[in-house]
Amino acid sequence: MNHYFTNNDKLKENIQKVNVDIHSINYYFYTDNGVFSKGELDFGTELLLKTFKYTYPQDKKVLDIGCGCGPIGIYLSKLGFTVDMTDVNEKTINLSKKALNEQMLKANVFKSDAYENINDRYDYIISNPPIRVGKEKLYEIIMDAKKHLNENGEVWLVVRKKQGADSLVRDMKDIYKTVNVINKKKGFCVIKAV
Ligand SMILES: C[S@@+](CC[C@H](N)C(=O)[O-])C[C@H]1O[C@@H](n2cnc3c(N)ncnc32)[C@H](O)[C@@H]1O
């Protein structure tokens, strides 16, 4: 069975451009067959980006883990952050690079299974995480984020209530200093941990 996070070269190509407007910041990204949220911006991702609060992007480094086709990392790059974007799906890496290049934006996009190829530390780690990979890998991505944060660094996530947001928040409280759900809409929860 193929999931959006598996690499599958046999899928027919169907590249679509998705235009985005978040707080009057306009940009686009590309999707294709075999990727998450084909042909559109995921509602949860949009809620996460509209909720995300930040200061002084020019001085800050951000990791978009599980970047998919890049809607989060491209936005952050446009805001002026120094951005790393990672995914296990090679197609999403190429689509993210294409959209960044065309819009003359810079980000370091590379393949990494969770933190396998990530050695840096960040001020923000932000993700619409891959719930379907199972609890073990999901928790590796979310709990090990702490090891890659600078002092007072923040983790921002969007998770559906029905996909276990409440128990995730409880478990995150064992690892992080503060964990709060700071926005909720249509069953999606935006979680911020410090
Ligand atoms: C829910 S999607 C979000 C994609 C994109 N950030 C967005 O908001 O549209 C989760 C992404 O995590 C990626 N992923 C799955 N397993 C992963 C892993 N072990 N390490 C890193 N990324 C992974 C998937 O390929 C997918 O692109």
The ligand as an SDF file (V2000), in Angstrom:
LIG
                    3D

 27 29  0  0  0  0  0  0  0  0999 V2000
    0.7760   15.7590    7.2830 C   0  0  0  0  0  0  0  0  0  0  0  0
    2.0420   15.8840    6.0600 S   0  0  0  0  0  0  0  0  0  0  0  0
    2.4010   17.6160    6.1170 C   0  0  0  0  0  0  0  0  0  0  0  0
    3.0870   18.1240    4.8870 C   0  0  0  0  0  0  0  0  0  0  0  0
    3.2700   19.6440    4.8260 C   0  0  0  0  0  0  0  0  0  0  0  0
    4.0780   20.1140    5.9260 N   0  0  0  0  0  0  0  0  0  0  0  0
    1.9350   20.3550    4.8200 C   0  0  0  0  0  0  0  0  0  0  0  0
    1.6120   20.9850    5.8380 O   0  0  0  0  0  0  0  0  0  0  0  0
    1.2190   20.2710    3.8080 O   0  0  0  0  0  0  0  0  0  0  0  0
    3.4090   15.1320    6.8780 C   0  0  0  0  0  0  0  0  0  0  0  0
    4.6880   14.9830    6.0800 C   0  0  0  0  0  0  0  0  0  0  0  0
    5.6270   14.2440    6.8770 O   0  0  0  0  0  0  0  0  0  0  0  0
    6.3970   13.4280    6.0300 C   0  0  0  0  0  0  0  0  0  0  0  0
    6.9790   12.3280    6.8010 N   0  0  0  0  0  0  0  0  0  0  0  0
    6.4890   11.0670    7.0040 C   0  0  0  0  0  0  0  0  0  0  0  0
    7.3390   10.3510    7.7440 N   0  0  0  0  0  0  0  0  0  0  0  0
    8.3870   11.1430    8.0240 C   0  0  0  0  0  0  0  0  0  0  0  0
    9.6100   10.9500    8.7490 C   0  0  0  0  0  0  0  0  0  0  0  0
    9.8830    9.7770    9.3210 N   0  0  0  0  0  0  0  0  0  0  0  0
   10.4740   11.9720    8.8260 N   0  0  0  0  0  0  0  0  0  0  0  0
   10.2110   13.1620    8.2260 C   0  0  0  0  0  0  0  0  0  0  0  0
    9.0710   13.4120    7.5300 N   0  0  0  0  0  0  0  0  0  0  0  0
    8.1780   12.4060    7.4250 C   0  0  0  0  0  0  0  0  0  0  0  0
    5.4070   12.9840    4.9430 C   0  0  0  0  0  0  0  0  0  0  0  0
    6.0930   12.5480    3.7730 O   0  0  0  0  0  0  0  0  0  0  0  0
    4.5730   14.2370    4.7470 C   0  0  0  0  0  0  0  0  0  0  0  0
    5.0640   15.0240    3.7100 O   0  0  0  0  0  0  0  0  0  0  0  0
  1  2  1  0
  2  3  1  0
  2 10  1  0
  3  4  1  0
  4  5  1  0
  5  6  1  0
  5  7  1  0
  7  8  2  0
  7  9  1  0
 10 11  1  0
 11 12  1  0
 11 26  1  0
 12 13  1  0
 13 14  1  0
 13 24  1  0
 14 15  1  0
 14 23  1  0
 15 16  2  0
 16 17  1  0
 17 18  1  0
 17 23  2  0
 18 19  1  0
 18 20  2  0
 20 21  1  0
 21 22  2  0
 22 23  1  0
 24 25  1  0
 24 26  1  0
 26 27  1  0
M  CHG  2   2   1   9  -1
M  END
$$$$
